[in-house]
Amino acid sequence: MDFSYKNVSFLVVFLTAAYFFLLSCADPTEGFTNVPLTQENFEIQRPYDIPLEERYSFLNGTHRLWVYANDKPHDPNSHTQPRTEVRIRGLDYYSGVWQFEGHAFVPNGTSGATIVQIHGASHGATTIILRIYNGDMRYYSGQVVATDLYDKWFRVNLIHDVDGGKVTLFLDGVEKFETKDQGPGELHFKCGVYAAPANISYYMESKWRDIKIYKQY
């Protein structure tokens, strides 16, 4: 009798854990509608004095973006750090629930670089910034949200519920992080490499493929 009880208890614990694991791995795009993208939605921002092909390539469906620590900003009137980023153009949003999806690859050695962000907010310039430091992903320069991301493809899903005031991050289909946003504003998604204010590597690179935008109607 005691043996059976222990086995039943173990099975209940196991099934409960499996249930919650499956929930955490649910497709984050479920309930969203894909918003078609064209090449015109992809604006490439790079150092203003450098030809595009010296900081960006698009081959076999993969965007490769790189920048150096001593590069100039993307605009001669800007005082921001150097960047080479895809700016999703034509899908700026102010309300509702929106989602960015893309598969990213960050080579070993890239550090202190924002690889994905939501630009715009009521308070500050950005809603969320996700940076790579020594292979780990951090919320801005603070909380670690994922580790050991060098030299592998990983799927990024970033969901912004503007009306609910929150942002949720999924990596490879697993929820990794949730935070309050910085208030509504003129919002848009960006990905690539954008140098942090400090502690950056000389060379920074990320690759992106299968970039998609979703909206919840």
Number of C-alpha atoms within 10 A of each C-alpha: 5 7 8 9 10 11 11 12 11 12 12 12 12 11 11 12 12 12 12 11 12 12 12 15 15 14 14 21 19 9 11 15 14 13 12 9 15 7 8 9 14 16 14 20 22 28 21 16 12 12 10 15 10 12 20 21 13 13 8 6 10 15 19 21 29 21 26 20 17 10 18 20 21 21 14 11 8 10 10 15 17 26 31 29 29 23 20 22 17 12 15 14 16 16 16 14 20 24 24 24 21 20 19 25 20 24 16 14 18 22 25 26 34 27 29 25 23 23 19 22 19 14 12 11 14 19 27 23 20 23 27 30 23 18 20 16 25 19 17 17 19 10 11 17 17 15 13 11 19 19 14 12 17 17 19 20 26 26 23 27 18 22 12 13 17 17 22 19 21 21 20 15 17 19 18 14 16 15 14 15 21 19 17 18 20 14 20 22 24 23 26 30 32 33 28 23 12 10 12 20 17 15 16 28 25 25 23 24 19 12 20 16 22 20 17 14 9
